[in-house]
Amino acid sequence: MLSPINEIISELKNSAKPLSNAKLSELSSTNAEELKLLKEVWPTIERKRRQQIVSRLVALAEENFELDFDNVFKNCLDDPDAEVRSRAIEGLWENEEPSLINTLLNLLEHDSSERVQAAAATGLGRYVMLAEHQKFHSSYSSKMYQALLAIIGDKSKPLEVKRRALEAIAPKSSPRVERAISEAYHNGHPKLKASSIYAMGKNCSPAWLPILLKELSNTDAEIRYEAAGACGEIGEEEAVPYLINLVEDPDLEVQLATIQALGKIGGTEAKNRLEQCLDDDSEVIQQAAEQALRELIEGEEPLSFSF
C-alpha cells in the first residue's frame, strides 16, 4: 500500500486523472522527506499538468489561508516552464522570509521570461513594504532598491517588467523613487501612466493628490480606477467630494474602487454617500458599500472613546 505522499504523487503524475482538491490540499506543510520525494518526481510530470497543479494550489491557498504550499512553490521556482515559475511566485505572496529576496532578485534580473521577471518584481514589492516598516535587516533593503531602480531605468527591459518594478518600489520614501514615479507619469505611455498613478497611492505622499484629483476625470476608465484607488491609499478627506462624483461612473470597476476608497478615507461626507449606496439597484454596489462602511466604522472606533 502506498504511503499518503506517494499516493498523492502517483495521482499528480497521472495526467488522465482529474486533479482532486482534497488530494492537493494534503501537500500543505510538506516536511523535508515528503518534499524530497516530490522533487524527484516533479520533472517527470507533463508540463501542462505541472501548470495545472501549481495554478490549483495557488487558488486553494487564496481560498483557505490555513493551507501552506510554500515549500512546493519554492521548489517550482526553477521549473523549466515560465508559467509554472510565475505562478509559483504568485503563490508565495504571503511569504515574508528574507531569504526569498535573493531568489526573486535573481529571477527579476536573469530569468528568460518577461512574465517571470514581472512576477518577481511584484513579489519584491511585498518586501519593500516590509522594509519600510523595518521588518528586516537594511542590507536586504538597499540591494532591492538598487535592483528595482536599475530595472526602471533600463531601456532594454520590457514595459511590463518596468511597470511592476515601479509599483514594487513605490512604498519607499525617497527622492529617487518620487522622481521615478513622476517620470513614468509624464512618459506618455498609457500603461506606464496607470502604473505611476497606482504607485502614487502606494507612495502615500499627499503631494501626489493634485495629480490624482485631476486624473479622476480622465476619459480612460483604467486611469480613473487607479486614481480612485490611490486617493483611498493616501486617505486625505480633500478627495472625498471628487470621489463622490465617481460613485455613479459608467464603469463598474471604477465605481467599486471609488466606494472602497471612500471607506478607507472616511468622514461624514463619505459615510453619508456610502449609506445612500445601500439602496442602489445593483446588488454588487450594495455589497461593496456594506463592506466599505464596515471598514469605515472599524477605522472610527478607536476615536469613539471619550474620557
N, C-alpha and C positions, 0 to 999 in steps of 0.2 A: 504493500500500500504506500502511495506517495505521501511524503510529508506535506503539510499545508503550503509551504513556499514552493515546493516542486510541483504541486498540483496547480498552483496559480501560474507558474512559469510555463507549464505544459499547455495551459489554456491560452496564454498570451501568444505562444508560438503558432497555435493553430488558427491561421487566418480565415479558415472556413467557418469558424465558430464565432457567433456574435459576442462582443465583449460584455461581460457582466459587471455592473456597478458594484455588486456585493463582493465579487472576487477582487476587483481593482481596489476597493476600499481596504482590503487586507494588506495592501502594500504600504499602508500608513505606518510610519515609525518603524521602518525596517531596521533590524540590527545588522551588525557588521557581517555576520555569516550569511544572512539572507541576501544582503546587498552583493556579496561576493558571487553567490550563485546567479543572481540576476545579471551581473556584469558579464559573466562568462557566456550567458545565453543571448544577451541583448543583440550582439552583432549578427546573429543568425536569424533574427526576426525580420520579416519583409519590411521594406521602407514604409509603405502605406500603412501597414499595421502599426509600426512604431509611431507614426504620426497620429494615428487614431488613439493609441494608448495614452500618449502624452497629452493630447487635447482633452481627452476624457478625464484624466487626472486633474488637469487644471480646472475643469468645470466642477468636478467633485469637491475640490478644495475651496472653491468660491462659494459653493452651496453649504458646506459644513466646515466651519473653522476649526473643528476638533481634529480633522484629518490632516496629517502631516506627511507629505510626499517629498519633502526637501531632499532627502538622500537620493531618491530616484531622479529628481530633476537635475541635481548636481552631476549625476552620472551621465545625463544626456547632453551636457554642455559641450562635449567633444564628439557628439554623434556626427557621422559624415553628412547627414541631411540637414540643410539650413532650417527647414520648417520645424524639425524636432528641436534644434538648438534654440531657435527663437521662442518657441512655446515653452521650453524648459525655463528660460529666463523669466518669462511672464509668470510661470508657476512659483517662482521664488520671490514674488512681490512682497511677502511679509518677512522674509529672512533679513535679519539685521546683523549677521556675523561679519565683522570687518574683514575676515579672511576672504570673503567673496569679492571684495573690491578689486583686488589684483586680477582675478579671473575675468570680471566684467571689463576692466580696462584693457586687458589683452584682446578680448573679443571685439571691443569697440575699435581698437587701433589696427588689428591684424586680420580679423575674420574676412573671408572672401565674399560673404553675403551682406548686401546692403540692409536686408531685413534684420539680420542678426546684429549688425552694428547699431541700428536704430533701437532695437530692443535693449541692447546693452546700455546705451545712453540713457534710456528711460529707467532702467534698473538702477543706474548710478544716482538718479535723481532722489531716490529714497535715502541714499547715504549722504547726499548734500544736505538734505533736510535734517538728518540726524546730527551731522557735523555742526550745523547752525545752532542746534540745541546742546552742543558739546557732549555728545554721547560716546565719542571715541577719540583716540589719540590724533593730534593735529598732523602728524606725519602722513596719515592717510589722506587728510583733507587737502593738503597742498598738492599732492600727487593727482587727486581727482580734478581739482580746479584747473591745473595746468593742462591736463589731457583734454578736458572738455572745451576749454578756451582755444586750444590748438585745433580741435576739430571744427569749431565755429569759424575760425579764421582760415581754414584750409580750403582754398577754392576748388581743389580737385575732389573734395568729398561730395557725395550725393546730397541733394537738398534735404531729403527725408532724414538723413543722419544728422545734418547740421541743425535742423529744426528740433529734433529730440535732444540734442546736446544743449541747445539754448534753453529749452524747457527744463532740462535737468538741473542746470546750474543757476537758474533763476532765483531760488531762495537765498543764495549767497549775497550778502550785503557788501558790495564793493563797487567803486567807480568803474572798474573794468567790466563788471557784469552789467551795470546800468548802461554803459556805452554800447556793449554788445546788443542789448535789448533795443536800444534806440536805433542803432544802425540797421538791425533787422526790420524794425518798423518802417524805416524810410527806404528800405531796399527796393520796394516796388513790386515784389513777388507776392501774390495774394496768400499763398500758403505760409510763407515766411512771416507775413504781416499777422496772420492769425496766431502763429506760434508766439510772436513777440507780445501780442495782447494777452495771451494766456500767461506768458512769462511775467508780465507786469503784475498780474494778480498774485502769482507765487512770490514775487519780489516784495510784495506787501508795502511798498512805499506810497504814501498818499500823493507824492509828487507826480505819479502817473495819472491821477484822477482826471485832470482836464482832457487828456487824450482819450481816456475811456468814455467819458461822458459824451464826447463828440462822436465816438465810434458806435455808440448805442443807436444812432440814427443812420448808420451805414446801410446802403442798399443790399449789401451782401449778408445773407442770414447767418453765415458762419462767423462773420466778424461781430455781428450783434450778439450772437450766442457767447462768444469768447469774452466780449466786453462786459456782458451782464455777469458772467461767472467771475471775472476779475474784480468787478465792483464789490461782489459779495466777499471775496477774499480780503480785500482792503478794509471793508467794513465801515466806511465813512457815511454818516447819515445824509451828507450832501447829495449822495447819489440817488436817494430814495425817490424824489419827485420824477427823476428821469426814468427810473426803473418802472415806476407805476404806469408810465405811458406804454411800456413794452408788455404789460401783462396780457394785452389783447393783440399781441403781434400775430401776423398771419402764419408764422412758422411755429409749430407746436414745440419744437426743441428750444426755441428762443423763449417761449412762454414759460416752459418748465425751468430753464436756467434762471429766468428773472424771478420766479416765485421762490426758488431756492435761495437766491441772493438776498431777497427781502427778509427771509427767515434768518439769514446769517447776520444782517445788519441790524435788524430790529428797530425799536422805536414805535411811537404811537401811530404815525402815518403808515408805516409798513404793516403793522399789525391790523389796522383797520382795512387796508386793501386786501390782505390775505383772508380776513374773515368774510369779505364780500365774495371771494373766490369759492368759498364753501357752498355757495348757491349757484355756481356755474353749471351750465348744461352738460359740460363734459365731466365724466367721472374721473378721468385722468387728472384734470385740473383740480378737482375737489380733493383727490388723494394727495396730490403734490402740495396743496395749500395746507392740508391737515398736518403733513409731515413738517412743513416749514414753520407752522405755528407751534408745533411741539418743540422744535429746535429753538425758536424764538423765546418761548416761555421758559425752557430749561436754562437759556442764557441769562434770563432776567432774574431767575430765582435767587441767586446769591445776593442780589441787590435788594431783594424784597424784605430782608430782615431789618427791622428798626430797633434801635436800642434807646 
